[in-house]
Amino acid sequence: MPPAPKPEILAAFEAAKGFMPTGEGLALYAAAVEAGRLGLPLLEVGTYCGRSTILLAAAAREAGVTAITVDHHRGSEEQQPGWDYHDPDTVDPELGVMDTLPTFRRTLHRAGLEEHVVALVGRSPQLAKIWNSALGLVFIDGGHTDEHANADYEGWAPQVADGGLLLIHDVFPNPADEFTGQAPYRVYLRALASGAFTEVSVTDSLRVLRRTGAGI
């Protein structure tokens, strides 16, 4: 049986604002528990309001490592006004722009996990350029354009330690899902073609890959 989060952690995950289904969340948690055994930080790209961060943080707490989450908190393309995934509750009432950081902080506080998470607030490529240490897990769940998905992969995948895990979310092979999942799908294919990663598991739109080679 794969490891499962404690009931209170799962309840906090399901109550948090976000889009990850429970089945994928359980797969994320199991991968994070495994990767935590390497004794290295677990990093996600694409925080939004902290739904998946809860599971990474819980796994990090158990392993005695740190969960790191990267986001500029201004919302990705599909979360802006006029798009299907826009949530007006995440708009700064003074500035009139997306700001998911306050909601994220409330999410972690309610789950009792604040001390196990470091939130990096900024754009993923900029932060990746100044990051220089190995990671046990990288979870790519940021922007869904080719530009952003490829930048996340190029910036963070090389930091995955040997034997560590690369997770890619919203992988949809069907061309009908052009906006929501085709860019992550192409990044997933790119990771496999690199020879640096082999597939471990598939749970709906979540792919788990293990680093087994050097060529990224």
C-alpha positions in Angstrom: 0.0 0.0 0.0 1.4 3.5 -0.8 1.7 5.8 2.1 -1.3 8.0 2.8 -1.5 11.4 4.6 -3.1 11.6 8.0 -6.8 12.2 8.0 -6.4 15.8 9.1 -3.9 16.5 6.3 -6.2 15.0 3.7 -9.1 17.0 5.1 -7.0 20.2 4.9 -6.1 19.4 1.3 -9.6 18.8 0.3 -10.8 22.0 2.0 -8.2 24.2 0.4 -8.8 26.3 -2.7 -7.3 24.7 -5.8 -7.8 22.2 -8.7 -5.9 19.0 -7.9 -8.2 16.0 -7.5 -7.8 13.8 -4.4 -6.5 10.8 -6.4 -3.7 12.8 -7.9 -3.0 14.4 -4.5 -2.6 11.0 -2.9 -0.1 10.1 -5.7 1.7 13.3 -5.1 2.0 12.6 -1.4 3.3 9.1 -1.9 6.0 10.4 -4.3 6.9 13.1 -1.9 7.3 10.6 1.0 9.5 8.5 -1.2 11.6 11.4 -2.4 11.9 12.7 1.2 14.0 9.7 2.1 16.9 11.3 0.1 17.1 13.9 2.8 16.8 16.8 0.2 14.2 19.6 -0.2 11.0 19.0 -2.1 10.1 21.8 -4.5 6.9 22.7 -6.4 6.5 25.2 -9.2 3.0 26.7 -9.1 1.7 27.3 -5.6 -1.6 29.0 -6.3 -3.4 28.9 -2.9 -1.4 26.0 -1.4 -3.6 23.0 -2.0 -0.8 20.7 -3.2 1.7 22.4 -0.8 -0.2 20.9 2.1 0.7 17.4 0.9 4.4 18.3 0.1 4.7 20.0 3.5 3.3 17.0 5.4 5.7 14.6 3.6 8.6 17.0 4.2 7.7 17.2 7.9 7.8 13.4 8.2 11.2 13.2 6.4 12.7 16.1 8.3 13.3 18.2 5.2 11.8 21.4 3.8 9.1 21.9 1.2 9.8 24.8 -1.1 7.1 26.4 -3.3 7.7 28.8 -6.2 5.1 31.3 -7.5 4.7 35.0 -8.3 1.2 34.8 -7.0 -0.3 36.9 -9.7 -2.1 34.0 -11.3 -1.3 32.1 -14.5 -3.0 32.9 -17.8 -6.2 30.9 -17.3 -6.8 32.5 -13.9 -7.0 36.1 -15.1 -10.4 37.9 -15.3 -12.5 36.6 -18.2 -11.1 33.1 -18.1 -12.8 30.0 -16.8 -10.6 29.5 -13.8 -10.7 33.0 -12.6 -11.6 33.4 -8.9 -12.6 36.9 -7.9 -11.8 36.2 -4.3 -8.1 36.0 -5.1 -8.0 39.6 -6.5 -6.3 42.3 -4.5 -9.2 44.8 -3.9 -6.9 47.8 -3.8 -4.7 47.0 -6.8 -7.2 45.1 -8.9 -4.7 42.3 -9.7 -4.5 38.7 -8.7 -2.8 38.0 -5.4 -3.0 34.4 -4.1 -0.3 34.9 -1.5 -2.7 35.8 1.4 -4.9 32.8 0.7 -1.8 30.6 0.5 -0.6 31.7 3.9 -4.0 31.1 5.4 -4.1 27.6 3.9 -0.8 26.7 5.5 -1.7 28.2 8.8 -4.9 26.3 9.0 -3.1 23.1 8.2 -0.5 23.8 10.9 2.4 23.5 8.3 3.8 27.0 8.1 7.2 26.1 9.7 7.8 23.3 7.2 7.5 25.5 4.0 9.7 28.1 2.4 7.7 30.2 -0.1 9.8 31.7 -2.9 7.8 34.6 -4.3 8.9 35.5 -7.8 9.0 34.2 -11.3 10.2 30.6 -11.8 13.0 31.2 -14.3 14.5 34.0 -12.2 14.5 31.9 -9.1 15.9 28.8 -10.9 18.9 30.9 -12.1 20.0 31.5 -8.6 19.2 28.1 -7.2 22.3 25.9 -6.9 21.6 22.8 -4.7 20.1 19.4 -5.3 16.4 18.6 -4.8 14.8 15.3 -4.0 11.6 16.2 -5.9 10.5 18.8 -8.4 6.8 19.1 -9.1 6.0 21.2 -12.2 2.5 22.7 -12.0 2.9 26.2 -13.2 1.9 28.0 -16.4 0.4 25.9 -19.2 1.9 27.6 -22.2 4.9 26.1 -23.9 7.0 29.1 -22.9 6.3 28.7 -19.2 6.2 24.9 -19.1 9.5 24.6 -20.9 11.1 27.3 -18.7 10.0 25.5 -15.6 11.5 22.2 -16.9 14.8 23.8 -18.1 15.2 25.7 -14.8 14.4 23.0 -12.3 14.7 19.5 -13.8 18.5 19.7 -13.8 18.4 20.2 -10.0 16.7 16.8 -9.4 19.2 14.6 -7.6 20.1 11.2 -8.9 17.3 8.9 -7.9 15.0 11.9 -7.2 11.6 12.4 -8.7 10.3 14.8 -11.3 6.5 15.2 -11.3 4.5 16.9 -14.1 0.9 17.8 -13.6 -1.9 18.4 -16.1 -0.5 16.0 -18.7 -3.2 15.5 -21.3 -2.2 13.7 -24.5 -5.5 14.6 -26.3 -4.9 17.5 -28.7 -8.4 18.7 -27.7 -6.9 19.8 -24.4 -4.5 22.2 -26.2 -4.6 25.0 -23.6 -4.9 23.0 -20.4 -2.6 20.1 -21.0 -0.7 20.0 -24.2 2.3 22.0 -23.1 2.8 19.9 -19.9 2.4 16.8 -22.2 5.1 18.0 -24.5 7.4 18.7 -21.5 6.7 15.2 -20.2 7.7 13.7 -23.6 10.8 16.0 -23.6 11.8 14.6 -20.2 11.5 11.0 -21.3 13.4 11.7 -24.6 16.2 13.3 -22.6 17.3 9.9 -21.3 17.6 11.5 -17.8 14.2 10.3 -16.6 12.2 7.1 -16.5 8.5 6.8 -15.8 7.5 5.6 -12.4 3.7 6.0 -12.4 0.7 7.6 -14.0 -2.3 8.8 -12.0 -4.8 10.6 -14.3 -3.0 13.7 -15.4 0.0 13.4 -13.0 3.2 11.8 -14.2 6.0 10.7 -11.9 9.5 10.2 -13.3 12.7 9.2 -11.7 16.1 10.7 -12.5 18.3 7.9 -13.7 20.7 9.7 -16.1 22.6 12.9 -16.6 21.5 14.2 -20.1 18.9 17.0 -19.6 
